[in-house]
Amino acid sequence: MLHIVNKSPLEKPTLDSAVRLAAGGTLLLIEDAVYAATRGNAGEAKVRQAMAKLKVCALMPDLQARGVADRLIDGVAAVDYDGFVDLVVEHKNCQSWL
């Protein structure tokens, strides 16, 4: 399953819920959720926890738009829009965590 999170971990507990309940698959961080994929962010520990059971990706255009692309956590894959589409095609189901 592809788990898509778009809220900052400082704004909502969406990332916590996704990591706690996801049984496997890929976690894709988009919009303000990409902050969690950066070193030194309050959500870093949660992303590292997710990496134990999920492939973790972050949308590169959103990282760039927020000026944090150079702070991506090692092991988190940066994907462009084509990569986003590939992830949707690759997974049978998608869950957007709101």
N, CA, C and O of each residue as an XYZ file, in Angstrom:
392
protein
N       0.845     -1.174      0.000
C       0.000      0.000      0.000
C       0.891      1.238      0.000
O       1.952      1.254      0.625
N       0.451      2.259     -0.700
C       1.121      3.554     -0.690
C       0.402      4.444      0.319
O      -0.792      4.713      0.189
N       1.147      4.894      1.322
C       0.615      5.765      2.364
C       1.109      7.186      2.063
O       2.315      7.430      2.015
N       0.188      8.105      1.864
C       0.539      9.478      1.494
C       0.179     10.411      2.646
O      -0.966     10.460      3.096
N       1.186     11.147      3.110
C       0.982     12.099      4.216
C       1.345     13.483      3.692
O       2.386     13.666      3.061
N       0.463     14.470      3.964
C       0.738     15.832      3.479
C       0.796     16.883      4.585
O       1.020     18.057      4.289
N       0.604     16.509      5.824
C       0.591     17.488      6.921
C       1.914     17.472      7.686
O       2.502     16.412      7.899
N       2.370     18.633      8.091
C       3.574     18.758      8.900
C       3.379     18.025     10.225
O       2.294     18.067     10.805
N       4.429     17.350     10.706
C       4.297     16.679     12.004
C       4.151     17.681     13.156
O       3.796     17.293     14.269
N       4.419     18.946     12.901
C       4.235     19.980     13.922
C       2.802     20.499     13.946
O       2.377     21.131     14.914
N       2.062     20.226     12.875
C       0.699     20.735     12.735
C      -0.357     19.711     13.162
O      -1.319     20.055     13.849
N      -0.175     18.461     12.754
C      -1.166     17.414     13.004
C      -0.456     16.101     13.314
O       0.709     15.939     12.951
N      -1.126     15.164     13.974
C      -0.515     13.863     14.289
C      -0.654     12.846     13.153
O      -0.573     11.642     13.393
N      -0.860     13.312     11.935
C      -1.096     12.428     10.796
C       0.043     11.441     10.571
O      -0.198     10.255     10.349
N       1.278     11.923     10.628
C       2.428     11.049     10.417
C       2.478      9.968     11.492
O       2.743      8.805     11.187
N       2.230     10.336     12.729
C       2.210      9.353     13.820
C       1.192      8.247     13.539
O       1.489      7.064     13.705
N       0.006      8.638     13.117
C      -1.046      7.655     12.830
C      -0.649      6.739     11.684
O      -0.831      5.524     11.763
N      -0.110      7.318     10.626
C       0.281      6.520      9.463
C       1.356      5.507      9.835
O       1.268      4.338      9.458
N       2.359      5.946     10.565
C       3.454      5.044     10.939
C       2.960      3.960     11.892
O       3.355      2.801     11.769
N       2.110      4.322     12.825
C       1.597      3.359     13.802
C       0.722      2.294     13.145
O       0.783      1.124     13.524
N      -0.087      2.685     12.169
C      -1.075      1.768     11.607
C      -0.659      1.084     10.310
O      -1.240      0.065      9.938
N       0.331      1.626      9.622
C       0.759      1.037      8.347
C       1.453     -0.294      8.596
O       2.347     -0.391      9.437
N       1.040     -1.311      7.865
C       1.616     -2.639      8.038
C       2.784     -2.881      7.087
O       3.569     -3.806      7.296
N       2.904     -2.081      6.069
C       3.975     -2.251      5.094
C       3.697     -1.412      3.871
O       2.661     -0.755      3.776
N       4.623     -1.436      2.940
C       4.470     -0.677      1.714
C       5.404      0.511      1.687
O       6.555      0.423      2.116
N       4.899      1.630      1.176
C       5.698      2.837      1.005
C       4.992      4.016      1.644
O       3.776      4.171      1.528
N       5.771      4.843      2.319
C       5.275      6.097      2.885
C       5.798      7.226      2.020
O       7.010      7.375      1.862
N       4.906      8.021      1.460
C       5.286      9.167      0.638
C       4.898     10.444      1.358
O       3.729     10.664      1.673
N       5.896     11.287      1.616
C       5.683     12.573      2.271
C       5.608     13.657      1.205
O       6.511     13.798      0.380
N       4.515     14.423      1.231
C       4.317     15.501      0.266
C       3.929     16.776      1.017
O       3.660     16.746      2.218
N       3.905     17.884      0.295
C       3.521     19.178      0.853
C       4.302     19.430      2.150
O       5.511     19.202      2.172
N       3.660     19.890      3.223
C       4.384     20.221      4.461
C       4.897     19.002      5.213
O       5.710     19.150      6.125
N       4.448     17.808      4.861
C       4.959     16.594      5.518
C       6.428     16.357      5.191
O       7.101     15.622      5.915
N       6.945     16.959      4.120
C       8.354     16.745      3.775
C       9.295     17.263      4.857
O      10.440     16.818      4.938
N       8.833     18.195      5.689
C       9.680     18.666      6.781
C      10.123     17.508      7.674
O      11.235     17.526      8.201
N       9.274     16.512      7.846
C       9.598     15.369      8.699
C      10.764     14.560      8.145
O      11.424     13.840      8.894
N      11.023     14.666      6.858
C      12.096     13.897      6.213
C      13.435     14.612      6.261
O      14.375     14.212      5.574
N      13.535     15.664      7.063
C      14.777     16.431      7.125
C      15.497     16.215      8.454
O      14.874     16.033      9.500
N      16.834     16.242      8.380
C      17.652     16.098      9.589
C      17.380     17.260     10.539
O      17.277     18.413     10.121
N      17.265     16.933     11.825
C      17.090     17.953     12.851
C      15.661     18.420     13.053
O      15.416     19.309     13.868
N      14.718     17.844     12.334
C      13.318     18.221     12.468
C      12.666     17.388     13.568
O      13.104     16.277     13.866
N      11.624     17.938     14.157
C      10.910     17.223     15.230
C      10.339     15.885     14.758
O      10.139     14.983     15.571
N      10.075     15.744     13.467
C       9.521     14.493     12.942
C      10.564     13.483     12.514
O      10.215     12.389     12.071
N      11.839     13.823     12.635
C      12.905     12.927     12.169
C      12.829     11.548     12.822
O      12.956     10.536     12.133
N      12.626     11.492     14.126
C      12.570     10.204     14.824
C      11.428      9.342     14.305
O      11.571      8.126     14.172
N      10.307      9.966     14.014
C       9.153      9.211     13.507
C       9.456      8.646     12.113
O       9.073      7.519     11.802
N      10.140      9.426     11.281
C      10.505      8.941      9.946
C      11.503      7.795     10.067
O      11.392      6.798      9.353
N      12.456      7.926     10.948
C      13.430      6.837     11.147
C      12.718      5.575     11.656
O      13.086      4.466     11.269
N      11.726      5.729     12.499
C      10.924      4.598     12.972
C      10.180      3.971     11.790
O      10.116      2.747     11.678
N       9.625      4.796     10.920
C       8.892      4.297      9.755
C       9.797      3.510      8.824
O       9.365      2.537      8.206
N      11.062      3.931      8.720
C      11.997      3.276      7.809
C      12.273      1.823      8.193
O      12.777      1.053      7.376
N      11.952      1.447      9.412
C      12.134      0.062      9.848
C      11.127     -0.877      9.184
O      11.390     -2.071      9.047
N       9.972     -0.342      8.770
C       8.959     -1.221      8.184
C       8.411     -0.734      6.842
O       7.664     -1.457      6.183
N       8.771      0.471      6.434
C       8.256      1.047      5.192
C       9.389      1.640      4.369
O      10.396      2.091      4.915
N       9.218      1.637      3.069
C      10.092      2.442      2.214
C       9.586      3.874      2.375
O       8.380      4.110      2.304
N      10.479      4.823      2.589
C      10.061      6.207      2.808
C      10.578      7.082      1.671
O      11.760      7.049      1.329
N       9.672      7.863      1.095
C       9.994      8.772      0.003
C       9.470     10.166      0.338
O       8.522     10.324      1.107
N      10.107     11.166     -0.256
C       9.642     12.544     -0.110
C       9.622     13.178     -1.488
O      10.496     12.912     -2.314
N       8.635     14.007     -1.734
C       8.473     14.642     -3.035
C       9.474     15.791     -3.179
O       9.396     16.788     -2.461
N      10.417     15.639     -4.117
C      11.496     16.600     -4.293
C      11.004     18.020     -4.590
O      11.551     18.959     -4.011
N      10.010     18.235     -5.453
C       9.562     19.610     -5.676
C       9.073     20.294     -4.391
O       9.235     21.504     -4.234
N       8.478     19.523     -3.477
C       8.026     20.101     -2.206
C       9.212     20.376     -1.281
O       9.209     21.372     -0.557
N      10.220     19.509     -1.297
C      11.446     19.769     -0.533
C      12.118     21.048     -1.029
O      12.545     21.885     -0.235
N      12.204     21.187     -2.345
C      12.837     22.361     -2.946
C      12.049     23.632     -2.656
O      12.631     24.671     -2.344
N      10.743     23.552     -2.757
C       9.898     24.731     -2.523
C      10.037     25.247     -1.095
O       9.849     26.436     -0.839
N      10.366     24.348     -0.163
C      10.503     24.733      1.239
C      11.959     24.972      1.641
O      12.250     25.275      2.798
N      12.867     24.832      0.674
C      14.272     25.114      0.919
C      14.980     24.110      1.814
O      15.946     24.460      2.492
N      14.511     22.860      1.824
C      15.097     21.863      2.718
C      15.634     20.629      1.981
O      15.938     19.618      2.615
N      15.748     20.700      0.681
C      16.183     19.544     -0.107
C      17.579     19.067      0.277
O      17.891     17.886      0.123
N      18.417     19.965      0.770
C      19.786     19.595      1.133
C      19.881     18.965      2.529
O      20.974     18.610      2.970
N      18.764     18.826      3.217
C      18.759     18.282      4.582
C      18.019     16.950      4.682
O      17.614     16.546      5.772
N      17.841     16.270      3.555
C      17.097     15.010      3.531
C      17.809     13.938      4.354
O      19.025     13.780      4.249
N      17.064     13.209      5.163
C      17.587     12.117      5.982
C      18.129     11.024      5.062
O      17.494     10.674      4.067
N      19.305     10.488      5.399
C      19.854      9.363      4.645
C      18.872      8.202      4.674
O      18.343      7.848      5.728
N      18.637      7.618      3.515
C      17.722      6.492      3.420
C      16.337      6.870      2.930
O      15.555      5.999      2.550
N      16.021      8.168      2.935
C      14.740      8.628      2.384
C      14.971      8.916      0.903
O      15.887      9.655      0.544
N      14.148      8.338      0.062
C      14.283      8.525     -1.381
C      13.519      9.777     -1.814
O      12.348      9.950     -1.479
N      14.196     10.637     -2.556
C      13.534     11.812     -3.129
C      12.949     11.403     -4.481
O      13.635     10.798     -5.305
N      11.681     11.737     -4.699
C      11.037     11.412     -5.972
C      10.469     12.683     -6.590
O      10.043     13.598     -5.886
N      10.472     12.721     -7.922
C       9.856     13.833     -8.634
C       8.406     13.450     -8.942
O       7.916     12.423     -8.472
N       7.729     14.279     -9.729
C       6.321     13.984    -10.028
C       6.161     12.678    -10.797
O       5.206     11.936    -10.568
N       7.086     12.393    -11.705
C       7.019     11.116    -12.422
C       7.182      9.953    -11.444
O       6.516      8.926    -11.574
N       8.072     10.121    -10.465
C       8.259      9.099     -9.442
C       7.019      8.907     -8.597
O       6.709      7.788     -8.189
N       6.303     10.001     -8.329
C       5.041      9.938     -7.591
C       4.052      9.067     -8.371
O       3.405      8.188     -7.800
N       3.943      9.314     -9.655
C       3.036      8.530    -10.497
C       3.468      7.065    -10.494
O       2.629      6.169    -10.399
N       4.778      6.819    -10.599
C       5.273      5.442    -10.575
C       4.881      4.735     -9.280
O       4.509      3.562     -9.301
N       4.964      5.445     -8.150
C       4.582      4.845     -6.866
C       3.091      4.491     -6.840
O       2.705      3.441     -6.326
N       2.271      5.360     -7.391
C       0.828      5.084     -7.436
C       0.555      3.847     -8.292
O      -0.265      3.003     -7.931
N       1.244      3.749     -9.421
C       1.051      2.602    -10.321
C       1.569      1.317     -9.674
O       0.972      0.251     -9.825
N       2.675      1.430     -8.961
C       3.327      0.269     -8.339
C       2.498     -0.358     -7.222
O       2.580     -1.564     -6.990
N       1.712      0.444     -6.538
C       0.947     -0.053     -5.398
C      -0.522     -0.258     -5.769
O      -1.135      0.575     -6.436
N      -1.055     -1.363     -5.330
C      -2.449     -1.688     -5.634
C      -3.416     -0.712     -4.955
O      -4.450     -0.359     -5.524
N      -3.073     -0.277     -3.734
C      -3.933      0.629     -2.969
C      -3.140      1.837     -2.500
O      -1.940      1.751     -2.242
N      -3.837      2.970     -2.392
C      -3.260      4.190     -1.857
C      -4.139      4.682     -0.702
O      -5.367      4.645     -0.778
N      -3.489      5.139      0.358
C      -4.195      5.695      1.501
C      -3.652      7.087      1.760
O      -2.480      7.246      2.101
N      -4.492      8.092      1.601
C      -4.099      9.457      1.955
C      -4.481      9.691      3.401
O      -5.648      9.568      3.775
N      -3.492     10.028      4.212
C      -3.714     10.267      5.645
C      -3.979     11.736      5.836
O      -3.112     12.569      5.574
N      -5.181     12.064      6.295
C      -5.583     13.472      6.426
C      -5.578     13.961      7.831
O      -5.895     15.124      8.081
